[in-house]
């Protein structure tokens, strides 16, 4: 049995995500929209029609409902129309085909955030 060595708890969180290959970040060409399977402090899993190789670097824009920015800090708010966008670079660490959704579940680990 494979031991789970995660540093962060995974949350099953329905969030919208946009993604593309990291090498396309300059133009944000080909951003595709999907939804997350889960989210944690160390990474995220999302649904994709593409079968990425492990090690592929991606640019992710994750839209988290129910959170907002307050003086540079993130805080949870009761308003689900509020939304925080997180931009990050992530690396594919596992991928599996989900037969029911007829899509791949792409598991990633965060490499760093995108600063503006």
N, C-alpha and C positions, 0 to 999 in steps of 0.2 A: 504494500500500500504506500502510495506517495505521500510524504509528509508535507503539510502546508506550512511554509516558512515565511508567510507574509508579515510585513512590519505593520501594515495598516488594515483595518477592518474594511471589507468591501460592503458597499451599500447598493442594493438594487434600486437604482434611481432612474426614473424616466426623464432623460434630458435629450435635447436635440444636439447633434454634433455635426460639424462640417469638417472634412478632412481632404488632404491631398498629399502627394509625395513631398517630402521636405525639399527636394531639389526644385520644386515648383513654387516655393514660398514667395519668391520675389514678385511673381506675377499673380500668385494665388489662382493660377490657371487650373481649371478643372476641379474646383472645390465641389465635393459631392456631399449631399446631406443624408444623414441617417439618424439612428437613435442609439443611446447607450444601453448596454446590457447591465453594467454596473460601474461604480466609480469608487475610488479610494484616494488616499493621500499619495500613493505611489504609482498609480496608473488607472487605466480605464479599459473596459471592453465595449466594443460596439459592433453593430451588424453591418456587413458589407457584402456586396455581390462579387468582390474581388478576393482572390486567394493570394495574399501577400506572403513573401518569404520571411522567416524569422530574421531579425536584424534590419529589416527595412525601416527607414526613418520616415516618420509622418509629421505633418503639421496638423494640429487639431485645434478647432474652435469649439469649446463646450459651453452650452448655454444652460445655466443652472437656475431653475425657477425657485422663488421663495427666498432669495438672498439678494443683498445689495451692498454697495460700497458706502462706507461711512468714514470719512477722514482717513482714507487710505487703507482701511481695514474692512474685511468682509464680515457681515453680520447677517444672521438669519432673521427674516421678517415674516410676519403672518400673511403677507400679501403675495399670492402665487403669480400675480401679474408682474411683480418685480422679478428681475432677471439679471444675473451676473454672467458676463462672457469671460471665460478663461482661455487664453491662447497658450499653447504649449507645443514643444517638440517631444515626440514619443517614439519609442522603438518597439516594433512587433516582437513579442516574446513567445506567443503561441497563437495557433489558429485552428479552429475546428469547424466542420460543417454542421449546421443546425437543420436537420431534415424538415422539421415542422415549419420553420420560417423560410426554408429554402434559401438560406443565406449562410455566410460564414460569420462566426463570432471571432473577432480579432482582439486578442489580448495584448495590451501595450503597457510599457513602463514609461513614466515621465522622465525625460532627460533634462528639461529645463523649461522655464516659461519664456514667452516672447515679450520683451519690453518695447514700449512705444516711446 
